[in-house]
């Protein structure tokens, strides 16, 4: 004995409550109780009535079990059994006239058929012989014949429907399910339009979900449970890719139809038709990119404007799970259709840099950063670039790209942490030729002098610039000479300065404002946190990078004539900064916490309390205002974000 059943999809994370899937399952369950559990004879005819009719037809070899009853009330195996029993029927003594008895059987058959036709299951099932105008085209997919029929379909539906609804949204998925069931019914109808047998069950529509799932989520791992009894019981689970699971199931259905035809008692052709429709529908969405261009933006607009390419999300999910091979493949598939997709370039480039593929990784990251430098803000560019600084060999960048990146980072509101990288980029840009190279080396010198240390490096920049002062670049000669004189003077002063000279008293400088990055939380594990900035850039960090968690309540204007409601802001402090740089803070509003995703079914207030408790435990961060207040749900109230920032960080936030 062998049994294999899908139990679910590993690491399933949903962005929204699957209301359509829940509704479909609920309708199936309610319809099952009304049509199967509550009636004493769900099909309108009880077993005793059929048995009595059969016994009467076997009392004489010339009597015939009414064909109409055999066609409508018996299965294929039942009809074969009647034929075999009738061949062995013995002639009874003193039997009535055969014709009269046959008429009685036929009349009784008509009564049973009328009873059968009046049952809910019969009235709302799909019967090909009834033609194109019948309610069964829609209703058959919500009815079931027995507990195992219902539970089996709901299990397969659970495995496939949740991720599809999450990716496609509720309206599209609801329409897909209904049309998939309709196409499955048409496939069954086309085999024998004159058949009087009833067809019920969600398996045709579920097969459509399977066809779409094995393409749309081909690399997701379906968890299979097995039970094998061969002298000894073996049981457990194992994962298989979605395309393998769906492909094997479809192949088995095709094999069954090829060997047994449509005489198995199961609507195999409905399964095949539904699966083909689902696979074709998912293929159409992929080829036309409707999901990326229409569906995903529409869903994002409802969730506050976050637009994430579903292929990027799938590849990122694989990376978060440690499956770097699947992540690589996912990012590469996305880049085949969108070669300049910055998120995919950055993610794949980072993987390559971490795996020692320096040349390929550098090229990808350089291309992505070059694109961002032309359209993103300084903060957005640095948000994408900062995690890569330790991996990226800046000296390997092309001078033109280094110049563009340096120019994009070299602004008044640039994060202080980016200054050293900006200087290094200018140094690389100075490896080119002409006026741009000279300007780059001049700016690198100015940044080095602003640090007020290591003037030998500044002198090195100027030494590289002097030979380039020809042609158009000669116009920058005066500035090079000015800087050269200043650097020489400082170097000479430092050479004669006494080692024990008293340091100049420091003047207290006002605290630097915090750098606030609005973002949302994409995924959260015990060890890592993935956040997404407003421009779609993602960053994964270790939980230990969070140094403090600050919470504050703010008023939000409600409808006209109503008092303002209160909302909560959560700050994740990644750095307390320094004398020249303020704290670096990720600010997340309520919607960005995705509490219904991480804590499904939990009331919002309780879910938020759990979130704070989990974050404090996993990060060992300081709690602001204090841990006991946060645990008790006592959050300080402020009139504005500026007041919140002033309270926690001593100064209002800088623009970010």
N, C-alpha and C positions, 0 to 999 in steps of 0.2 A: 504494500500500500504506500502510495506517494501522494503528497499534497503540497502544493506550492501556492502561496497567496501573497499579493502585495500588501504591505502593512503601512506604507507611507513613503514620503520623500525626505531624505536626510536634510537636516538643517533648513527646514522650510521657514521662511520669514515673510510675513505678509504686511503690506503697507496699509491695507484697509480691511474692515470686517467683510467676509464673503457672504453678503446678504442674499444674493441670488442663489448661490449654492445651498445655503441653509433653507431658503424658501422652497427650492425644488425638492430637497430631501424631506422637508416637512409635508409638502403636498403628497409625495409618494407614501409616506407613513400614514397620514390621515386617510388617503384614498384606500390604502390597504386594509385598514381597520373597518372602514365602511363597507367595502366590497367583498372582503374575504373573511375577516375575523367575526364580524357580527352576524352575517346571514348563516342560517343553518345549512343551506345548500348554496354556496357562492356562485356556482354556475347555473343555478335554477333547477337542477335535477340532482337528486341524491343518489348515492351508490345503490341503495336498496331498490330504487325504482328502475335503474338500469339493469340490475341483476335479475329482477323479476321479469323484465321484458326479454332478457337473454334466455332465461330458463324456459319461458313459454315458446320461444322460437326453436329451442332444441328438443321439444317434445315429439317432433315428427320430422323426418328427413326432408319432406317436401316443403316445410315451412322455411321462410327466409327472414333473417333479421332485417328489418326495414332499412334500405340503403340510406334514406335521409337521416335516420338516427345514427347509422354508422359513420356517415360523413361529418355530421355536426357535433355528435356527442362523444365519439370515441377517438382516441389517438391512433396513430399508425399501428403501434404494437397491439392496441385493443382490437383493431379491425382484423389483424392477422390471427389473433387468438380466436375470434368469433368464427373465422373461416375454418380453422383447424378443429374446433369443437363441433361445428356443424357437420363436418364430414364423418364424425363418429357418433352422430345422434342416432338413437334407436327408435324404431316405430312403436308407438304406444298402442295398447289394446283398446278397442272401442272408441277410437278418436272421432271427434266431430268431423264434419266435412272440412277438408283442408282449406277450401276457398273462404269459408266463413271465418275460420280461425285466423287466416292471413289478413282478412279485412279488419278483424279485431286488433291484431298486432299493429297494423298500419294506423288505425285510429288512435291507439295508445301512443304510438310514435309521434303523431301530430300534436297530441297533448303535451308530451314531454318537450318537443321542440318549442312549442309556445311558451312553456315554463322557462326554458333555456333563454329564449329571445328576450323575455321580460326581465332577466337578471341584470344588475348593474354592470357586471363584468362583460356580459355579451353586448349590451346596448352601447357601451363606450369602448369596446375593443375595436381593433382594425380587422375587418373581414373583407378580403379582396372581392368576393362575389357581390358585395353591396355597391361597388362602383366608386366613383370619384367623389360623390356627395355623401359624406358620412362624418359624424363628429369624431370617429375613431382616429382620423388622421392626426389629431392633436392630443386626444385624451389617452390613446393607447400607451403612450410613453410614461404615464404616471400610475399605471395599474400593474399588479403582480400576482402570480399564481403560487402562493406559498411563501413561508418564511425564508427558505434558502434562496429562492429567486429574488426576493426583496433585499436581503442582507448582502448577497453577492454583488448585485448591481450597485448598492450604496457604497460598498467597500471600494470598488473600482472607481466610482464617481468621486469619492473622497480623495483618492490618490491623485486624480487628474484635474479636478475642477478648481481647487483652491488657487493654485498658481496661475491657471489660465484666467480666472476672473480677476485676480490681482494684477496681471499684466495687461489685460484687455479692457478692464472696466466692466461695470455691471450691465449697462445697456447692450454693449457688443456681445458679451458672453451670453446673456439671456437670449438674444436673437440667434447666436450661433448654436446654442443647445436645441432650441426649438426647430430651427432649419435642419440641423443634423439629424434629429429624430424623424423629421418629415422625409428627408432623403433616404434614410434607412427604411422607412415604411414603403416608399416608392420602389426601392430595390427588391423588397420582399413581394410587393404587389406584381412587379413585372415578371416574376418567375411563373406565377400561375394566377392570372386575373380572375379565374373562375372558382378559385378555392373558397370553400365555405368554412374553413378552419379559422378560429380566432387567433389574433396575435396581440399580446400585451407584454409590457416590460420596458424598462428604461435602457435596456442594453444597446439598442441601436444608437440612441443619443449619446450614451456613455462611450460607445465605440468611436463616435466622432470626436469626443474629448480625448480619447487615447491617441487617435491619429494626429491631432494637433499637438498633443503633449510630446509625443516622441520626436517631433521636429523642433518645436519651439523650445523645449527643455531637454534636448537630446543628451546633454552631458550631466544633467542632474541625476543623483544616485537614488534609485528606487530601492527601498529596503524590502527584501523578499523573505518571508518566513517559510520554513519547510518542516514537514513531518514525514519521515520515512520509517516504515515498519517492515523490515526484512530480517526475521529472526530476532532482531534487536531494534529498539526504537532510537532513531536519530532525529534530533530537532535543533533548530537554531535559526539564525538569520544571516543574510549576506546581501551586499549591495550590487546592483547592476546599473549601467547607464540607462537612461530613459529610452534611448533608441533601440537598445537590445531588448528590453522588456516589451515594448510595443511591437517590435518586429517579430519576435517569437510568437506573441499572441496572435498577430495577424496571420503569420505563416501557418499556425495551427488551424485557424478558421478556414483558410483557403484549402488546406489539405483535407479537412473534414468534408468540405463541400465537394471536392474532387472525388473522394472515395465513396461518400454516402449520399451525395446529392442533397435534396431538400426534404429528406425523409427521416430526419433525426429527431423530430419533435421540437427542435430549436430553430429559430429563424436565423440560420447561419448567413443567408444572403443579406439580411438586415445588418448584421455585424460587419460584413465586408463592405457594404455600401456606406455605412456610417463612418467607418475607419477611413475609407478612401476620400470621402467628403472632408473629414477633419484634416487629413494630411494636405489635401489640395488647398483648403482654406488657409491653413498656416503658411503654406508655400506662397500663396498669393500675397499675403500680408508681408512676407519677407521680401519677395521680388519687387513689389511696388513700394516697399518701405512705408506703408501706411501706418504701421504701428509707431514708427519713429517720428514721422512727419505730422500725423494727425492724432492718433490715439494717445500717445504719451504726453504731448503738450496739453491736450484736453484734460487728461487726468491731473496733470500738474497744476493747471489753472484752478481746479477745484481744491487743491491741497496747499494753496498759497504760492503758486508760481514756481515750484521746484520742477525742473525739466531734466530728466535723466534718461538717456538712451537705454532701452531695455537690454540691448546686447552688451552695453557697458556694465549695467547692473549685474548681468549674469556672469560676466568675466570677473568682475570685482568680487562677487560672492564666492567664486571658485578660489580666488586668491586669498580671501579671508579664511577659507577653509583649509588652506595649505596646499591646494591642488594647483601647483604652479604650471603644470603642463596644460591643464584645461584652461587656466587663465590666459596663458600665452596664446592658445588657439583662439580663444574668444576675442582677445584684443586684435589679433591678426585678421580675423574675419571682419571685424568692424572697420579696420583700416583699409581693407580691400575696396570697400564702398565709399569710405570717407577718409581719404589719406591724410587730411589735415585735422582730424579730430584730436584736439589737444589732450584731453583726458586719457584717451587710449595711448597716444604717443608717450605721454609722461609715465603712465603705468607700465607699459611694455618696456620703455627705456630703462626704468628703474630696475625691473626684473633682470634685464640684460646686464646692467652695470653690476648688480649684486652677484650675478653668475659669472662675472669675469669677462663678459663680452663687451669690452670697453669701447671698441670702435662703433659697433652697431648701436649700443646704448647711447653713446654720446651724440651720434647723428640724430637719433629720434628725439632726445631731450632738447637738443639745439633747435630742431625744427619746431617743436611745440613752443618753446620759450620765445623763439623769434616771432611766432604768430601772436602769442599773448602780448608781447611787448608792443605790438602795433594796435591793440584794441583794449587791453585790460588796464585797470588802474594800478598804481604802484603797489598798493596793498595786495591786490589780487595776484599780481605777478610774483611778489615775494612769498605769498602764501603757497603758491605752487612750487617755487624754486627752493625755499628754505630747506625742506627735507632732503633735497638732492645735493646740497652744497658739499657734504662730506663724501659723496660718491662720484660727483662729476669732476673730471679732470678739466678745469677751466682753461688751462693752457692749450688744450686740444681744440678749443673752439676756433672757428674762423674769425679773423679780425673784424669783419663786417658785422657778424652776429654779436660779437662781444661789445662792439660799439653801440649797437642798437639796444642791447640789454642794459648796458651801463647808463645810457641816456634815459631809458625808461625808469630805472631805479633812482637816478640822481635828481630827486625833486625835493622841495622844501618839506613835504610831509612824509618823506621816506622813513621807514622804521630804522632807528639807529643800528639795529643788528645787521642791517644790510650794507652798511658803509664799507666794511672791509671787503665784502664780495664785490661791491661796485668798483672799488679801487683796483682789485685784481682784474676785473673785466676791462677797465681802461688800460691796464698794463698789457693785456693781450691785444687789445685794439691797436696799441702802439707798435705792434709787430707788423702792421701793414705799411703803407707808403703814402706820401703826400700829406696834405694839410690835415686830414682826419687823424692820421697817426700822431702828428705833432700835438694836435688839440687833445687827443686822448692822454698822451704822456704829461701834458701840462696839467690836465685835470687830476690825474693820478698823483702828481706832485702836490697839488693843492690839498687834496684829501689827506695825504700823508702828513703834511705840515699841520693840518687841523687836528690831527691826533696828538701833536706835540711830542712825538717820540720817533726813534729810528730814522733820523734824518739822512743816514747813509743810503736808505732805500730811495728817498726823494732825490738825492744826488745821482743815484743810478738811473732814475727816470730821465733826468735832464741830460745825462751823458748820452742816453739813447736818442734823445730828441735833437741834439745839436747837429749830427750828420744829416738829418733830414731837412734842414732849413735851406732848401733850394727851391727855385721856381716859385709857385704859389705859396708854398709853406714858409717862404722867407718873411712874409708879413707877420708871422708869429715870433720872429726872432727877438723883438724887444721884450715880450713877456717871458721868454725863456731866460734871457739875461737877467731880468729882474728877480726871477725866482732863484736863479743860480747864485746871485749876490746874497739873497736872503739866506739860502741854505748854507752857503760858505760862512757867513757871519755867525750863524747859530752853531755850526760845527766847531768854529774856532773858539767861541765862548764856552762851549761844553768841554773843550780840551783843556782850558785854563781854569775851569771851575774847580774849587776845592772840594774834595769828597765830603768833608765834614761841614760844609756850609749849611747854615740853618735854612730849612725850607721856607718858602713863602707861605704865610698863613693863608689857608683856604677860605674863600668867601662862600658862605652858605648860598647855594643856588636853589631856586624854587623847584619843587618836585616836578619831574616830567609827567605829562598826562598819560594815562593808560591807553594802550592800543586795543580797541574793541573790534572784534571780528564777529559780526552776526553770522550764525550758522545753524545747522540742524544736525541731529545725531542720526547716522545711517545704520550703524550696527554697533553692538556692544557685547563684549564677552568678558570673562573674568580677567583677561590679560590685556585686551586692546580695545580701543575706541576709534571708530571711523566717523569723521564729521565732514560736512559738505558746506562750502561757503555759498553765498548768494549767487555767485557767478557760475556755480556748478562744479567748482574745483573741490576734489576730495583729498583728505589726508587721514592716514591711519597712524595712531600714536599709541605708545604703551600707557597703560593706566597710571603708571608711576610718574608720568610727565605732568599730571594734574597736581598742583601744589596746594590749591585751596578751592573751596566751593562756596560761593556767596549767593544768597537768595534774598529777593526783595519783591514786595507787592507794589503794583502801580495801578492807578485808575485808568480805565479805558472808557471812552465815551460810548454810550448806548444809543438806542433810537431816540428821536426827539421827544422830550417830555418825560424821559425816564432818567433816574439817577445813574451815574457811571458805575460800571461793574469793575471788579478787581481782577487783575491778571498777575501772573508770577513770571519773573525773569530769573534765569539761572546762569550764573557766571562760573566758568571753569578757568581758573588762573593757571597759566602755563609758565609764567615768569614774573618775578617781582621787579625786574628791571634793574637799573643802576642809576648813577648820578645823571647820565645823559639819556637814559632810556626808561620810559615808564613801564608799568606792568603790561604783560601781554595776556589778553583775556578773550576767551570764546564766550559769546553771549547767545543763549538759546531761549527762545520764547516757548510757550506751552505747546504750540503745534509742532515745533521743531524737536520736541522730546519724543514724539511718537509713542506715547504711553500705552495707547491701545494695541500697539504692535508688540511691545516688550512685555506688557502685562495684560493680555487679552481677558476680557470679562471682569476686570477689576474696576471698581468705581474710581473716577479721576483723582479724587483727593487721596484715596488709599494708594493708588498706583504711584502718585508723586512721592508719597512718603516712602514707599518701597524703593523707588528710584534713588532718592537721596541716601537711604540706608545702604543700598548696594554700592553706590559710587563711593561713599565714605569708607566702606569696608575694603573695596578693591584698590582704591588709590592711596589710602592712609593720609588723605589730604586734610588740611585744616578746615574747619567749618566756620563760616561767617554768617551771623555774628558769633554763634558758638554751637557746639554739637548738641547740647541738651535742648536748646531752643528749636533747632531744626527737627530733632526727633519728636518733639511735642507738637510740631506743626505751628510754632510761633514764629512767623516770618515778619520782619520789619516792613513798615509801609513808607513809601516815598511818593512825592508828588510828581516826579519826573525821573527819566533815566539819568539826567545830569546830577540830580540830587543823590541818586543811588551811587553813582560813581564817586561823587565827592565824599560820601560817607565812608565807602569801603577803601578808596584809593587816595584820598586826600586832595583830589583835583578832578575836575570834569574830564570826560574822555576826549581824546583827540579824534578827529574825523578818520574813519576807517571804512 
